């Protein structure tokens, strides 16, 4: 050994520094150690991909392999989607009974100068399918798959403004900085894809006010960064820098990734930091994506009948195109896929605008369900359709305001009973009153279908055990097959 290096190793400051680093690593290791049923250590570079903290020892028999969450961002009105209220139509334009609203949290209507007025459904409903599910006429394509849907009319949430409501829907907490449900799933059971991220997000917009969506909605929170969602762009390059710079070959890029990984590996030997392993894994994933993503986005191998089914022009950035990409991601083993459509915030012009927004998502949603079904993939896929909150049965001019006490979502796919309606709101659609269903219940059910007991998927952080459902959550058993 070089004598100067040896002296550096044994001098007092170096000794104390290394000793303190070791103690710090032990403390951090204790704080970060999960209490799941298997070790959470990341696999070493070059070995098998992350298979989840639970590994092969799932808590219950899984019914699905993946989740596709269709996020209707902006808060779609349940009263013009899946919850028909003839009594509300009867009271259209009349004062809202005070017994419903007195002392209640109403976003912007509490001080309405002309009082709170009932606003009847703006579009008719029809019974669809053999099951006779009541679905608004602005969804003719979704109506065609009514017998595959479990519509939950009794959902409620806790946050009345868009961003915190999205945060609560995604993380189960009103406090920003917690892991999203996609991150929890990826942490718990990993992904089946070797060359794509296990958690992918796509966005589209159209039909109404397009509220921005913060990237923290798919953040990993306090989980290692390898579990965060990766946004793909609907137009242009799907991922920034997916193509090599001019003059850089794939072999050149591989040498760079291998060299950087070796340097990070050396750092990892000196310092305990789970983010070092995460960084190595992310560099390697990025390199694999440079080969896999172009093939994913190239839909030239899709027959025209499939493009017609979705009603999309590949690469147009539409929700329908994103639904087609969701199916292709699912085929490639991606575990959690989120599609945000921004355009459901209808404070005015509801009658026209909600029909326009529905037109952006209706065919793509139904096509995704039908396409997965004909490929035998719907049986092991869970589709969730819904927004972050509902809308008021009271008018806000020609629109409806935000509302937390009632909203509708639907579930479809593996482990779900099709052709049923679960829960109910009161006669005016103001509040959920029958089989009331919380966001935590939705999360618990989602995890259950993946084979995870929501009470056992835990991560210790800052001396406390955390889970997606916190101290809440019950299975929505009536919708389970």
C-alpha positions in Angstrom: 0.0 0.0 0.0 1.2 3.5 -0.7 2.6 4.9 2.6 0.7 8.2 2.2 -2.6 6.3 1.7 -1.8 4.1 4.8 -1.1 7.2 6.9 -4.4 8.7 5.7 -6.2 5.5 6.8 -4.8 5.5 10.3 -4.7 9.2 11.2 -7.1 10.3 14.0 -9.5 12.4 11.9 -9.9 9.6 9.3 -10.5 7.1 12.1 -13.2 9.2 13.7 -14.8 10.1 10.4 -15.0 6.4 9.4 -16.3 5.4 12.8 -19.0 8.1 12.8 -20.0 7.2 9.3 -20.4 3.6 10.4 -22.6 4.6 13.3 -24.6 6.9 11.0 -25.1 4.0 8.5 -26.4 1.8 11.3 -28.9 4.4 12.4 -30.0 5.1 8.9 -30.3 1.4 8.2 -32.6 1.0 11.3 -34.8 4.0 10.2 -35.0 2.8 6.6 -35.5 -0.9 7.4 -39.0 -2.0 6.2 -41.1 -4.4 8.3 -42.4 -6.3 5.3 -42.1 -10.1 4.9 -38.8 -10.0 3.1 -35.6 -8.0 2.9 -35.9 -4.7 1.0 -32.3 -4.7 -0.1 -31.9 -3.7 -3.7 -30.4 -6.3 -6.0 -26.8 -5.8 -7.0 -26.1 -4.4 -10.5 -26.1 -7.2 -13.1 -28.4 -9.5 -11.0 -32.1 -10.1 -11.2 -34.4 -7.0 -11.2 -36.2 -5.9 -8.1 -38.9 -8.4 -7.3 -40.5 -6.5 -4.4 -40.1 -6.5 -0.6 -42.8 -9.2 -0.4 -41.1 -11.3 -3.1 -42.9 -14.6 -4.0 -44.6 -14.9 -0.6 -47.7 -12.9 -1.3 -50.2 -12.4 1.5 -53.2 -13.6 -0.4 -53.8 -15.3 -3.7 -53.5 -12.5 -6.4 -56.2 -12.0 -8.9 -54.4 -9.4 -11.1 -50.9 -8.6 -12.3 -51.2 -5.0 -13.1 -53.3 -1.8 -12.5 -54.4 0.8 -15.1 -55.7 3.9 -13.4 -57.7 6.2 -15.7 -57.6 9.5 -13.8 -60.2 12.0 -14.8 -58.5 15.1 -13.5 -60.6 18.0 -12.5 -63.5 16.2 -10.8 -66.1 14.7 -13.1 -69.7 15.3 -12.0 -71.2 12.0 -10.8 -74.6 13.5 -11.7 -73.7 13.5 -15.4 -71.8 10.2 -15.5 -73.0 7.3 -13.3 -75.4 8.6 -10.7 -78.8 9.5 -12.1 -81.0 11.6 -9.7 -84.6 12.0 -11.0 -85.5 14.0 -7.8 -82.8 16.5 -8.6 -84.3 16.9 -12.1 -87.7 17.5 -10.5 -86.2 20.3 -8.3 -84.2 21.9 -11.0 -83.9 25.7 -10.4 -85.5 25.5 -7.0 -83.7 26.3 -3.7 -81.6 23.5 -2.3 -83.2 22.1 0.9 -81.2 23.6 3.8 -81.3 20.3 5.6 -78.6 19.0 3.1 -76.2 21.9 3.2 -76.4 23.7 6.6 -73.0 23.8 8.2 -71.4 21.8 5.4 -68.1 22.5 3.6 -68.9 23.8 0.2 -66.0 25.0 -1.9 -67.2 28.4 -3.3 -71.0 28.4 -3.0 -71.5 29.0 0.8 -72.1 32.7 0.2 -74.0 32.6 -3.1 -75.9 35.8 -3.3 -79.1 34.3 -4.8 -79.0 31.2 -2.6 -78.2 27.6 -3.4 -80.3 26.3 -6.3 -80.7 22.8 -7.5 -79.3 21.9 -10.9 -80.9 18.9 -12.5 -78.9 16.4 -14.6 -77.8 18.0 -17.8 -78.0 14.9 -19.9 -80.3 11.8 -19.9 -79.3 8.4 -18.6 -79.9 5.1 -20.2 -80.0 1.5 -18.9 -77.1 -0.4 -20.6 -76.2 -4.0 -21.0 -78.0 -7.1 -19.7 -77.3 -5.7 -16.2 -79.2 -2.5 -16.9 -76.5 -0.3 -15.5 -77.6 3.4 -15.5 -75.0 5.3 -17.5 -75.2 8.8 -18.9 -75.9 9.0 -22.6 -72.7 11.0 -23.2 -70.8 7.7 -22.8 -72.2 5.5 -25.5 -69.0 3.5 -25.8 -68.5 2.9 -22.0 -72.2 2.0 -22.0 -71.4 -0.8 -24.4 -69.2 -2.5 -21.8 -71.6 -1.9 -18.9 -71.7 -5.6 -18.0 -68.0 -5.5 -17.3 -68.2 -2.6 -14.8 -68.6 -2.4 -11.1 -69.8 1.2 -10.6 -69.3 2.6 -7.1 -71.7 5.5 -6.4 -70.8 6.0 -2.8 -67.2 7.2 -2.8 -66.2 10.3 -0.9 -63.0 12.1 -0.2 -61.5 14.5 2.2 -60.0 17.4 0.2 -62.0 19.9 -1.7 -59.3 21.5 -3.9 -57.7 19.9 -6.9 -54.0 19.4 -5.9 -54.6 18.2 -2.3 -57.5 16.0 -3.5 -55.2 14.4 -6.1 -52.5 14.0 -3.4 -55.1 12.2 -1.2 -56.3 10.0 -4.0 -52.8 9.0 -4.9 -51.1 8.7 -1.5 -53.9 8.2 1.0 -52.6 11.3 2.9 -53.3 15.0 2.7 -49.7 15.6 3.6 -47.5 16.0 0.5 -44.3 13.9 0.4 -45.9 10.5 0.9 -45.4 7.7 -1.7 -48.0 7.3 -4.4 -50.0 4.1 -4.7 -48.0 3.1 -7.8 -44.8 3.5 -5.9 -46.1 1.3 -3.0 -47.2 -1.4 -5.5 -43.8 -1.3 -7.2 -42.0 -1.4 -3.8 -44.2 -4.3 -2.6 -44.1 -6.7 -5.6 -41.8 -5.2 -8.2 -42.4 -5.3 -12.0 -42.5 -7.9 -14.6 -40.7 -5.7 -17.1 -37.0 -5.8 -17.5 -36.5 -2.9 -19.9 -39.3 -0.5 -19.0 -40.1 1.3 -15.7 -42.6 -0.5 -13.5 -44.7 2.6 -13.0 -45.5 4.8 -16.1 -47.6 8.0 -16.3 -49.2 9.5 -19.5 -51.2 12.7 -19.7 -53.7 14.3 -22.1 -56.0 17.3 -22.1 -59.2 18.5 -23.6 -62.8 19.5 -23.1 -62.6 21.8 -20.2 -60.4 23.7 -17.8 -57.1 21.7 -17.7 -55.9 21.9 -14.2 -52.1 21.3 -13.9 -51.0 18.0 -12.4 -48.0 18.1 -10.1 -45.2 15.5 -10.6 -45.5 14.7 -6.9 -48.7 12.8 -7.7 -46.5 9.9 -8.9 -43.6 10.5 -6.6 -41.8 7.9 -4.5 -42.0 10.0 -1.3 -39.8 8.4 1.4 -39.3 5.2 -0.6 -36.1 4.8 -2.6 -36.3 6.9 -5.8 -36.3 3.8 -8.1 -40.0 3.4 -7.2 -41.2 6.7 -8.6 -43.4 6.9 -11.6 -41.9 7.8 -14.9 -43.9 10.2 -17.1 -43.9 9.4 -20.8 -44.7 12.2 -23.3 -47.6 11.6 -25.7 -45.9 13.6 -28.5 -42.3 13.7 -29.8 -39.7 11.7 -27.8 -41.7 9.8 -25.2 -38.8 10.2 -22.7 -36.3 13.0 -22.6 -32.9 12.0 -24.0 -34.1 8.6 -25.1 -32.0 9.0 -28.3 -28.2 9.1 -28.2 -26.5 12.4 -29.1 -25.0 12.7 -32.6 -21.8 10.6 -32.9 -22.5 8.5 -29.8 -23.2 4.8 -30.6 -25.0 2.3 -28.4 -21.7 0.7 -27.5 -20.3 4.0 -26.4 -23.4 4.6 -24.3 -23.0 1.1 -22.7 -19.4 1.8 -21.8 -20.4 5.1 -20.1 -23.2 3.4 -18.1 -20.9 0.6 -17.0 -18.2 3.0 -16.0 -20.6 5.2 -14.0 -22.1 2.1 -12.4 -18.6 1.0 -11.3 -17.9 4.4 -9.8 -21.2 4.4 -8.0 -20.4 0.9 -6.8 -17.1 2.0 -5.3 -18.9 4.8 -3.6 -21.5 2.3 -2.3 -18.7 0.2 -0.7 -17.5 3.3 1.2 -20.9 4.7 2.2 -24.3 3.1 3.1 -26.9 4.9 1.0 -29.8 3.1 -0.6 -30.0 5.9 -3.2 -26.6 4.8 -4.6 -28.1 1.4 -5.6 -31.2 3.1 -6.8 -29.0 5.4 -9.0 -27.2 2.5 -10.5 -30.5 0.7 -11.2 -31.9 3.8 -12.8 -28.9 4.3 -15.1 -29.1 0.7 -16.2 -32.9 1.0 -16.8 -32.4 4.2 -18.8 -29.9 2.4 -21.0 -32.4 -0.4 -21.6 -35.2 2.1 -22.3 -33.2 3.5 -25.2 -33.7 0.2 -27.0 -37.2 -0.6 -25.7 -39.1 2.7 -25.8 -38.9 3.3 -29.5 -40.4 -0.1 -30.1 -43.1 0.6 -27.6 -44.1 3.8 -29.3 -44.0 2.4 -32.8 -47.5 1.2 -33.4 -47.0 0.4 -37.0 -47.5 -3.2 -36.2 -51.0 -2.5 -34.9 -53.7 -3.6 -37.4 -56.0 -0.9 -38.7 -59.0 -2.5 -36.9 -57.3 -1.8 -33.5 -56.6 1.8 -34.4 -60.2 2.1 -35.4 -61.3 0.5 -32.2 -59.5 3.1 -30.2 -60.4 5.9 -32.6 -56.9 7.4 -32.4 -54.2 8.7 -34.6 -50.9 7.3 -33.2 -48.7 10.1 -31.7 -51.5 12.7 -31.5 -51.2 12.9 -27.7 -54.9 12.1 -27.2 -56.3 10.0 -24.4 -57.3 7.4 -26.9 -53.7 7.0 -28.1 -52.6 6.8 -24.5 -55.1 4.0 -23.9 -53.5 2.1 -26.8 -50.1 2.7 -25.3 -51.4 1.5 -21.9 -52.3 -1.8 -23.4 -48.8 -2.0 -25.0 -47.2 -1.2 -21.7 -49.3 -3.8 -20.0 -48.2 -6.4 -22.5 -44.6 -5.6 -21.7 -45.0 -6.2 -18.0 -45.4 -2.7 -16.6 -47.0 -3.0 -13.2 -48.8 0.3 -12.7 -50.0 2.6 -15.4 -51.7 6.0 -14.9 -53.5 8.0 -17.6 -54.4 11.5 -16.6 -57.0 13.4 -18.7 -57.1 17.0 -17.7 -60.4 18.6 -18.7 -63.1 17.8 -16.1 -63.2 21.0 -14.1 -66.6 22.4 -15.2 -67.5 25.5 -13.1 -69.5 26.8 -16.1 -70.9 25.7 -19.4 -71.4 22.2 -18.0 -74.0 20.9 -20.4 -71.8 21.5 -23.5 -68.4 21.1 -21.9 -68.9 17.8 -20.1 -70.2 16.2 -23.3 -67.1 17.4 -25.1 -64.8 16.1 -22.4 -66.6 12.7 -22.4 -66.0 12.6 -26.1 -62.3 12.7 -25.5 -62.2 9.6 -23.2 -65.3 7.5 -23.9 -64.1 5.5 -26.9 -60.6 5.0 -25.7 -61.8 3.7 -22.3 -64.2 1.2 -23.8 -61.6 0.2 -26.4 -59.0 -0.5 -23.7 -61.5 -2.7 -21.9 -62.5 -4.6 -25.1 -59.0 -4.9 -26.3 -57.7 -6.4 -23.1 -60.6 -8.7 -23.0 -60.1 -10.1 -26.5 -56.4 -10.7 -25.6 -57.3 -12.5 -22.4 -55.6 -9.8 -20.4 -58.6 -8.2 -18.7 -58.7 -11.2 -16.3 -55.4 -10.2 -14.7 -55.7 -6.4 -15.1 -57.6 -4.0 -12.8 -58.9 -0.8 -14.4 -59.9 2.1 -12.2 -61.9 5.1 -13.7 -62.6 8.2 -11.7 -61.5 11.7 -10.6 -60.4 13.3 -7.4 -63.8 14.4 -6.2 -67.4 14.9 -7.4 -69.5 18.0 -8.1 -72.3 19.8 -6.2 -76.0 19.1 -7.0 -76.3 22.9 -6.6 -75.6 25.2 -9.5 -72.6 27.4 -9.8 -73.9 29.6 -12.6 -74.1 27.2 -15.5 -71.7 24.7 -13.9 -71.1 22.7 -10.7 -68.6 23.3 -7.9 -66.2 20.9 -6.2 -67.7 18.4 -3.9 -66.2 15.9 -1.4 -69.2 14.1 0.0 -70.2 12.1 -3.2 -68.4 10.9 -6.3 -68.6 7.9 -8.6 -65.8 5.6 -9.9 -65.9 2.3 -11.6 -63.7 -0.8 -11.4 -63.3 -3.4 -14.1 -61.2 -6.5 -14.7 -59.7 -9.3 -12.7 -61.3 -10.2 -9.4 -64.2 -7.7 -10.0 -67.9 -8.5 -10.4 -69.1 -7.0 -13.6 -72.6 -5.5 -14.2 -73.1 -4.3 -10.6 -73.7 -1.0 -8.9 -72.4 -0.6 -5.3 -73.5 2.0 -2.8 -75.8 5.0 -3.2 -76.1 8.7 -2.6 -79.1 10.5 -1.2 -82.0 11.5 -3.5 -80.2 14.6 -4.6 -76.8 13.1 -5.0 -75.4 15.3 -2.2 -73.8 12.7 0.1 -73.0 9.0 0.0 -75.4 7.3 2.3 -75.4 3.5 1.5 -72.2 1.4 1.6 -70.2 4.5 2.0 -66.7 4.0 0.5 -63.5 5.8 1.4 -60.4 6.3 -0.7 -58.5 4.1 1.8 -61.0 1.3 1.0 -60.2 1.7 -2.7 -56.5 1.4 -1.9 -57.0 -1.6 0.3 -59.0 -3.4 -2.4 -56.4 -2.6 -5.1 -53.6 -4.1 -3.0 -55.7 -7.1 -2.1 -56.3 -7.9 -5.8 -52.5 -7.8 -6.3 -52.0 -10.3 -3.5 -51.0 -7.7 -0.8 -52.6 -7.3 2.7 -52.7 -3.5 3.0 -51.9 -3.9 6.8 -48.7 -5.7 6.1 -47.1 -3.5 3.4 -45.2 -1.3 5.7 -42.1 1.0 5.5 -40.4 2.4 8.5 -39.4 6.0 8.2 -38.3 8.5 10.9 -39.1 6.0 13.6 -42.7 5.3 12.5 -44.3 2.6 10.4 -46.1 3.9 7.3 -48.5 2.2 4.9 -50.6 3.4 2.0 -53.8 3.1 4.0 -52.3 4.5 7.2 -54.6 3.2 10.0 -57.7 2.9 7.8 -59.0 0.8 4.9 -61.5 -2.0 4.4 -62.0 -4.3 1.4 -64.9 -3.3 -0.8 -66.0 -6.9 -0.6 -69.4 -6.7 -2.5 -67.5 -5.8 -5.7 -65.1 -8.7 -5.5 -65.7 -11.8 -7.6 
